[in-house]
């Protein structure tokens, strides 16, 4: 047997304990650094998103608002154009129906007048 085997084993256990403790401290520090980096990155991302949302809201308020108003006016003008074309196309049809209704009314009044005279 080795003469100081118990001291060698004790030194080995003591060194293993110190190495394990240093590994634990190092892993905790690396985890803390990773967490701090992640929080910093998320805060920068949130700050950039707020800035981008302000830019988009400015864009929507100024440029896009006027474009939407112009588009709405153009749609109304196009609808009015088609409505006028439909009304003008249906005008002869309506006039023909009105003239037929007037002819029927004259025929009925002539029949009523004929019945009164006889």
Secondary structure per residue as TSV (DSSP state, phi and psi in degrees):
chain	resnum	aa	ss	phi	psi
A	1	X	-	360.0	159.9
A	2	X	-	-76.9	144.9
A	3	X	T	-70.4	-37.1
A	4	X	T	-120.8	49.3
A	5	X	H	-65.5	-37.0
A	6	X	H	-66.4	-34.4
A	7	X	H	-72.6	-35.8
A	8	X	H	-66.2	-44.7
A	9	X	H	-64.1	-40.6
A	10	X	H	-63.3	-40.8
A	11	X	H	-66.7	-39.7
A	12	X	H	-63.8	-43.8
A	13	X	H	-65.9	-40.0
A	14	X	H	-64.6	-43.6
A	15	X	H	-65.0	-39.4
A	16	X	H	-64.6	-40.2
A	17	X	H	-63.8	-45.2
A	18	X	H	-65.1	-41.8
A	19	X	H	-64.9	-42.2
A	20	X	H	-63.5	-41.7
A	21	X	H	-64.4	-41.9
A	22	X	H	-65.9	-37.9
A	23	X	H	-63.8	-41.2
A	24	X	H	-63.8	-45.1
A	25	X	H	-63.8	-42.2
A	26	X	H	-63.9	-43.2
A	27	X	H	-66.1	-38.1
A	28	X	H	-64.7	-42.2
A	29	X	H	-65.7	-42.5
A	30	X	H	-65.0	-38.1
A	31	X	H	-65.3	-40.5
A	32	X	H	-65.4	-40.8
A	33	X	H	-64.5	-41.4
A	34	X	H	-63.9	-41.4
A	35	X	H	-64.8	-42.4
A	36	X	H	-65.1	-41.0
A	37	X	H	-62.9	-43.3
A	38	X	H	-63.7	-43.2
A	39	X	H	-64.6	-40.7
A	40	X	H	-63.5	-42.4
A	41	X	H	-64.4	-41.9
A	42	X	H	-66.0	-39.5
A	43	X	H	-66.5	-39.3
A	44	X	H	-64.6	-40.7
A	45	X	H	-63.4	-42.6
A	46	X	H	-65.0	-41.2
A	47	X	H	-62.2	-43.6
A	48	X	H	-65.9	-38.4
A	49	X	H	-65.1	-37.4
A	50	X	H	-63.9	-41.7
A	51	X	H	-65.1	-42.7
A	52	X	H	-65.7	-39.7
A	53	X	H	-65.3	-35.2
A	54	X	H	-64.6	-40.2
A	55	X	H	-63.9	-43.8
A	56	X	H	-65.4	-40.1
A	57	X	H	-65.8	-38.2
A	58	X	H	-63.3	-42.0
A	59	X	H	-63.2	-43.8
A	60	X	I	-67.9	-36.2
A	61	X	I	-71.1	-36.7
A	62	X	I	-95.4	-66.2
A	63	X	I	-78.6	-52.3
A	64	X	I	-68.7	-31.5
A	65	X	H	-62.3	-45.0
A	66	X	H	-69.4	-35.7
A	67	X	H	-65.1	-39.7
A	68	X	H	-67.0	-39.6
A	69	X	H	-63.5	-42.8
A	70	X	H	-64.2	-41.5
A	71	X	H	-62.8	-40.4
A	72	X	H	-63.8	-42.0
A	73	X	H	-63.4	-41.3
A	74	X	H	-64.9	-38.9
A	75	X	H	-65.3	-42.2
A	76	X	H	-62.8	-42.8
A	77	X	H	-62.8	-42.3
A	78	X	H	-66.0	-40.7
A	79	X	H	-64.1	-41.7
A	80	X	H	-63.5	-38.9
A	81	X	H	-60.7	-46.4
A	82	X	H	-67.8	-36.4
A	83	X	H	-64.9	-41.3
A	84	X	H	-65.2	-41.0
A	85	X	H	-63.1	-40.2
A	86	X	H	-67.0	-42.5
A	87	X	H	-64.3	-43.5
A	88	X	H	-66.4	-33.9
A	89	X	H	-72.8	-32.4
A	90	X	H	-88.3	-6.5
A	91	X	H	-61.5	-47.7
A	92	X	H	-61.6	-36.4
A	93	X	H	-62.1	-44.8
A	94	X	H	-66.2	-40.3
A	95	X	H	-63.3	-40.5
A	96	X	H	-63.6	-42.6
A	97	X	H	-64.3	-39.8
A	98	X	H	-65.8	-41.3
A	99	X	H	-66.4	-36.6
A	100	X	H	-65.5	-39.5
A	101	X	H	-65.1	-39.3
A	102	X	H	-66.1	-39.2
A	103	X	H	-64.2	-41.4
A	104	X	H	-65.4	-38.4
A	105	X	H	-65.5	-41.5
A	106	X	H	-63.1	-40.9
A	107	X	H	-62.3	-43.5
A	108	X	H	-66.0	-43.1
A	109	X	H	-65.1	-36.4
A	110	X	H	-64.4	-39.8
A	111	X	H	-65.4	-41.7
A	112	X	H	-65.8	-42.3
A	113	X	H	-64.1	-37.9
A	114	X	H	-65.0	-37.0
A	115	X	H	-70.8	-33.6
A	116	X	H	-70.1	-38.5
A	117	X	H	-72.9	-27.8
A	118	X	-	-90.0	360.0
